Amino acid sequence: MLNPFKKSYSSEELSLFRFLGRNKLFEQLGYGEMAEFVPHMYLRSYKANEVVFFRDDPSNALYIVKNGRVTLQVDVGNDFQHLTTVKSGEVFGDNALLSETKRIYSSVVSTDSADIYVIPQINIQEIFESHPKIKAKVMTSFAELYNQYTVNIFRAYRSSFGFFDLSQAYDEQ
C-alpha cells in the first residue's frame, strides 16, 4: 500500500542522492537524511591549478567533487608531496566534521576545471545538532575512514623500512 504522506523527490534530487550515496560519509543515510544537506550544498567551479584550500587554513567546509579532479598534497620544506587525487563522488576536507580544526594538507585542482560541492561546517553542525541519528551515522563512517587512513599509514611505514619515526604520530603536541 502506498503512503500518500511519504515525501517524493524530483529526478534531480534522486540523482543527487545517488551521487552522495556513492561516498563513504553518506552511504548509510537514507534519502530523507541526505535531503537535510541539500539546501547547504553550494556548487563552485574551479579552474586548473586553483587552490581550494591551503594546509593550516581553518576547516570551514566539506568538499565533494562533482566532476574534475583535485590533488591533495602536503608540503615538506619547499616541496609538495602528492598524497592522493580525489575524483567525482569523493570527499575531501572531511576534518570539517570536527569543530575548530585546521587543514592538514593543501588541495589543488589538477584538471582543466572542477565542479565541487561545498558544505559549510556551520551547516553541518546545525544538521548534527538537530538530527543526532544523522550525526551518529556520518561520524561512524568518518571513524571508519580514519581507521582506514591509519591502516594505510602503517602499511606505508612497513614498506618504507621505517624511514620515519612512527611514534611522532602518537606524541602529544
N, C-alpha and C positions, 0 to 999 in steps of 0.2 A: 504494500500500500504506500502510495506517495504521500509525503508530508508536505502539505501546502504552505507551511510556515518555514520550511527549510530554505536557507539562503541559496540563491542561484548566482552563478558567476558568469561573466561575459567570457567569450572565447579568448579575449586578450588577457583577462585575469587568469584564466585556466592555464594559458601558455606561460605566463609569468610564474605561477605556482609550480608548474613542471620544471621550469628553469631553476627556481630556488631549490626545489626538492632534489636536484642533482648534487647539491652541495652538502657536505657533512653537517654543517651547522644547522641546516634547515630540514634535513631529511626526516627527522622524527615528528615534524609539525604537520598537522592537518591543514587543509585549505583555510579554514576559519582562523587558525592561529597565524598562518602566513599572511593572511589579509591584514592583520594588525600592523605589519611592517610596510605594506604597500604605500600608504599615504606619506611615508617618510623616506621613500626611495627616490633620490634625485639622480637623473641620468646626466652625466657630464661627459663631454667629448674632449679627448686629449690628443695632442699631436706627437709625432715621433720625437723621442728623447726628452719629452716633457716630464718633469719630476712631479710625481703625485704627492709624495712627502719625503722628508729627509729623516735620517736617524736623529734621535733626540727631540723631534717635534712632539708636541702633545698628541696623544692618541684620541683624536676628537671624532673619528668616524670609522666605520667598517666599509670596505670596498668589495664589490662583486663585479668581475669582468663580464660584460655582456658580449663584447667582441674585441678582437685585438689581443695583444699580449703585453704583460708587464714583467719586467725583470726586477727581482728583489736582490739587493746586494748589500754587503757590509763593507765599510771602509776599514782598511788595515794600513795605517800610515797614510801615505799619499795615493794608495792604490785601492781599487774596488774589487772585491771578490764576489763572484756570482754565487748566489745561494740557490735560486730556482727561477723558473719562468712560470708565471701564472697566466692561464688561458681562460677561455669562455666558460662561465659557470663556476669558476673558482673564486674563493675569497682570499683577501689579504688585509693586513691591518687588523687582525682579529683580536689583538690585545686591547682594542677599543671596548671590548666587552667588560673589561676591568676598569674600575674608577682610578683616576689620577695616574695613568701610566704614560710612558713616553715610547716612541717608536724605537725599535731595536735594530732596524735596518732601513735602508732607503729603497724607494720604488721609482722606477723609470719606465716609461712607455717604450717598448722595444720593437713595435711595428709602426707602419706609416701613420696609423691612428688607432685609437681605442675608445670605445664607449664603456663607461664604468658607472655602475650604480653606487651612489654614496648614501650611507645611512648614518646620520649624525648620532654620536654617542648619547647625547641628551635624550633623543627619541627612543633609543634602545633601552635606556634606563627607565624611562616612563612606562614603556611596554612591560618591562620586567616588574616594576612596582605594581602595576595594575593586573598583571597576569602571572602569578607565581608558577603556574604549570608550564607556561611558555619558557620562563626563565630556567626552570629545572631542566627541561628538555634541551634547550640551547646550551646551557652550561655543562650538562653531561656530555654532549657532543664536543664541546670545547675542550673538556678534560681529556676525552679520548684522542682528539687531535694532538694535544700537547704530550700525551703519553707516547704517541707515535713519533713525534719530533724527538723525544728523549731516546727512544729506541734507535732512531736513525743516527743521533749523535753518538751513541755508544758503538753502533756498528762502524761509523766513520772513524771513531777513535781506535777501535781494534784493528781496522785495516790500515791505519796510518802508522802503526807500530808505536803509538804513544808519543807522537811528536809534540803534543801539547799536554799541559797539566790539567787533567780532567777534574782534579779536586777544586780548581778555581770555579767550576760551575756550582759548587755547593758551599763555597765560602760566603760568609756574610759581608756585605759591603759597608 
